[in-house]
């Protein structure tokens, strides 16, 4: 795995990941989704490019997407910045504990036509070739609570 | 050009664009760069995916990158959300006047290890197969001023 030396602690994230997840929130019906995640080192640069797309499990209809970058934030520290086509941006900071990343949004901001997301917390863990994540969200007046859980398998290592 | 009906006013942005630009700021030496921009419709969705990379003109060394989405914000209105590997996110709103987009950041946020960018303004104009843009920035205590100007040619239409 050829990555910038600053990325040693984040190298466990690199790969193409595919799997399924489950979504819930007080304002919507529960739903199941298929997910594709790509996390790749960028030559000579101290960050990982991140992109993600989900599709409704049964219909294959496109659901969510996001794109951004993971950064190393110093020993045991990670950062994540991303944009979502729903008109939302997130800037996160958090901790790296082995292969467990715990990120909390410092900023969640949105454009005028986007819905109001107030807070996001992301747990990402890799065990062997399996990535699991849990995303909690505070939005449209509801307190921070689990919105998404997914289990992905590494299908290719970059 | 196959795009979501909400994107009619933004369709002029779609394409693969290549060209060169010039950068300046009180805190750095002036520099020239090569730039690749891709703006593509996403099937069934009311947004355009945007990604950009620059390289130093002489050495080809990677410089900047950003990734995000353009959104339509209602008649004559546009939005842009993006993330940069430098640890910065921007959420913009602005106006569409024919093939001239004028965007101003509502939010510029950053992670703990990123430099402090306070404000960003983006003008993007397409004339025929030529895109020109001007990016102004307020950062590290300096007021809003021109940072980047570039001229790109459409090399492929999506």
Interface residues (C-beta under 8 A of the other chain):
Chain A: X42 X43 X44 X45 X47 X49 X51 X61 X62 X65 X67 X68 X69 X71 X73 X74 X77 X79 X80 X81 X82 X83 X84 X85 X87 X88 X89 X90 X91 X92 X93 X106 X107 X109 X110 X111 X112 X113 X114
Chain B: X42 X43 X44 X45 X47 X49 X51 X61 X62 X65 X67 X68 X69 X71 X73 X74 X77 X79 X80 X81 X82 X83 X84 X85 X87 X88 X89 X90 X91 X92 X93 X106 X107 X109 X110 X111 X112 X113 X114
